[in-house]
Amino acid sequence: MSAGVLVGVTGDFIEKQAFRLSLGCIFYRNNRLFDLDYKAESRPSRAVYQIPKNEWSNAMNDTIKQGGATAASRIYEMLRQDLLNGRYGAGERLSISLLRDTYQVGLSPLREALNRLAAYGLLRQENQRGFRVLELSPEELVDITEMRRQLEGRALELAVQHGDEEWESQLLAANHRLTRAATQAPVVEWELLHSRFHNALVAPCGSAWLLRFITQLHDQFDRYRRLAPRHDELRHRLDAQHQELVDLALARNARRAREVLEEHITLSSEVAMLSCEQV
């Protein structure tokens, strides 16, 4: 998507973009909507849409009310997505004033969001010096990968044992959406559907703590993977493993499903490791 100006947009378009902003796909500034497109050479480009401020504000406010989100929660999610997508460089010190201007937010909710992100492990809080984006480390990625293999492997075994027919239908639907998105959707939407697929895969494991740790490890892993250059050959192999995982889960073959999932995580780490070579 190249930069340009779109005028005369519809209300539906504005509402859709308000929702996408809540996912971190875009940001709003100076009456313009900046759309981050990650398809071009694995780097973001901007498409600019001219939208009247009152129309955008109304749509955004409706979206926030419907989701029951506070300002701090909204900014937390936007920043989380931007950190995962590499909008801020590894090791970069974040400017509070620039963040307030970029996200159009007050100091109190912004600091609350930054503190939560630091506690979550996506930022480092420095004494009296604000917040800094974490560096990329091959050793850390190896550690994250091994923990994913162990925890997700166990969660999948439990999910296969306890999953019911509703889980089977949700897993099939998640895989179908992900497969279609591989060729038809922008990368940011594929990433969302990819996360939903992996969440659906282990959802009925029966342990809220296990799922919580898995989600955090996924985010840490994606800091690396999303910054890595494209590798189409590995991507095709990984996509094929998604279908294999579904087939094994539905066949209730817990042992083989865990083996394939561990292979899948290891293969994905080969892609993610390429991000460290670019630093």
Summary of the structure (lengths in Angstrom):
residues: 279
radius of gyration: 19.5
end to end distance: 26.0
largest distance: 55.6
contacts: 856
relative contact order: 0.11
helix: 67%
strand: 10%
